[in-house]
Amino acid sequence: MATVPAFSTSYTLEQAEQDIANLRGLVDVQNEAQTILDGPVPNVAATSGVVLFSAGGNLNYEGFDGTEYDTGRQTMFGPATDLVISSATPVNLTGMSCTVNAGVYRINAKIGFTQGGGAFGQSFLLACPSLTFTAMAINFYLAGSGSSSGCSWSTNTSSPITITSPGFAAASTFFLDLDAIVSFSASGSFTGQAAEGTSGHSFTLLANSFVDLMPVS
């Protein structure tokens, strides 16, 4: 006949009840919404999965690759004041940069321009990692009258994404509306840029133009 092991008499009923209560408390905590307090960016990457943190109000996560990513919609806007662009080489726009992960993102943007002394096409660019696919609805229209050059559709996968305006009349103000879905094949930097379409001329990029970036999958 098997021998029934003896239990230590030092473990009391009160201790058992306390342990059960503690376990129930842990289960209750795990079933509740947890508060994530503001704090610094983690200085050690997760060995697997992600580490959540909030260093300025917007929830972020650090992946095991050591890169910090934003969650939810990322709204970027800039420059802080109207910026004259005379360079035909793309200029990075202050306030329009973040890190993206590999995957699909939705992009919405409204960018303001004022022509200089000539009727030339001007370029807005999105420097980004390599692209698997894009689907972009692009519309340029004049301030005041709202007259549009017509909405175009692009599936171009060249990086950077380059969007060039029509040659609206000199000194006219116009806007770009962009509604797009794009797929990045790798993680990396995402940056708004602008460039003068014709060397020797200039235009003004209006302050606080903005880009919304939302992860989809």
ABEGO torsion letter per residue (X at the ends): XBBBBBBBAABBAAAAAAAAAAAAAAAAAAABBBBBBBBBBBABBBABEBBBBBAAGBBBBBBAAGBBBBBEBBBBBOBABBBBBABABBBBBBGBBBBBBBEBBBBBBBBBBBBBABBBBBBBBBBBBBBABBBBBBBBBBBGAGBBAEBBBBABABOBBBBBBBBBBBGBBBBBBBBBBBBBABBEBBBBBBBBABBGBBBBBBBGBBBBBBBAX
